[in-house]
Amino acid sequence: MDGLVFGLCALFGIAGTALSAREAWRQRYRNEYRIARFARAVAFGVCTVGVILAIPPIADLAESVTGLHNAAKLGAHICAVLWCGSLQFMLVDWSYNHEVLRASLYARIAFAVCVLAAMLPLFIETTDDSIEFTTEYATVPGVTVYLMVYLAYVAITCGEIAFLCSGMALFARQTAHAWTARGLALSAVAAVFGVAYAASKGSYLVTHYLGHPWPLRVEEIVSPVLAGLAVIALITGLTLAMVGRRRSSREVPTSQAA
């Protein structure tokens, strides 16, 4: 299941990264929303790396090359944190005015740094050849705490992404930017899938701690599917929004000339 889901995500990620990087390069001298364009390209890029590391054969290769057990898991989780943080950068640049933009960006950088600063020592202290950083090893306290820190960050950031995208989608719809509105609406739905992914894994860890876990086999199917839906829908939605913005910018000069 993981190989199929994350392999498909990787294909979407490669395409989305190429399109976003091309757009960022094409408009590199344009100051308006420069941070957003760069952040979107970075987000798609690190997401692609993360989902590639989540493909089982690639994960095995990464561990054999680095000699570090769970190296691929750590890399994928770091990429997920950077992916969510970069998306926040993009949406903050789109949504906030310049007076509060810098402070908003710094706050999100600090949040991501704190999360990584909590995850890395937990990983170093817990990792072992007999342990995997998955819900299957919820009996290991270090694994549970590590995953809960990571999942809490994903849930919080995806919640903000859903909120900001839904608000911008409504505004775009009111201003007759149909493609942008559809893309942002799809992105909001994708972020909800991200929250659901975190809730799926997190609820298993919590119920396991309480002594009444729901079936692990179900969680191992549901969580990757939710993660895959979140990645694919978010890349697709933000790419549609990018296309919508380009169409709108082309239509304005045309309407003015008419």
FENRA-V406061 format. One record per helix or strand. SS is the DSSP state (helix for helix, strand for strand). FROM is the first residue (numbers start at 1). TO is the last residue. Records with the same first field share a line. If there is no record, write none. Layout:
# FENRA-V406061
SS = FROM-TO / FROM-TO
This chain:
# FENRA-V406061
helix = 2-26 / 34-53 / 56-66 / 71-95 / 98-126 / 135-137 / 141-174 / 178-210 / 216-257
